[in-house]
Amino acid sequence: MHPRFTGDNSPDTMAPHSRRYEPPVRESIVEAAQVIYQRYCSIYTPTMPKPVGVAIDPVSHRGQLVFTDCPVLLPQERFIPIHLLEAAQAQPKESSR
């Protein structure tokens, strides 16, 4: 019997499919996902749902917001969780001198 996914990320409760190896996310993918998230934030009102992340194609950088806790991704897509997007948004960009 497989453990049920209860929403927390402890190894005992993670769904078996979520235990696979995920390579590190390239900064360019996070930046592209952040643009998608920022566009949503620019029209966001408190009555609209908050996304849990962005599903994005690492080659074309096309993506869409995800509002479910267990997103179903296409084989080539990567999921960028909202905490990475908000952390990247909070960090000031380095100025090039």
Secondary structure as UniProt FT lines:
FT   TURN            11..13
FT   HELIX           16..19
FT   HELIX           27..43
FT   TURN            46..47
FT   STRAND          53..56
FT   TURN            58..60
FT   STRAND          63..66
FT   TURN            75..76
FT   STRAND          78..81
FT   HELIX           82..90
//
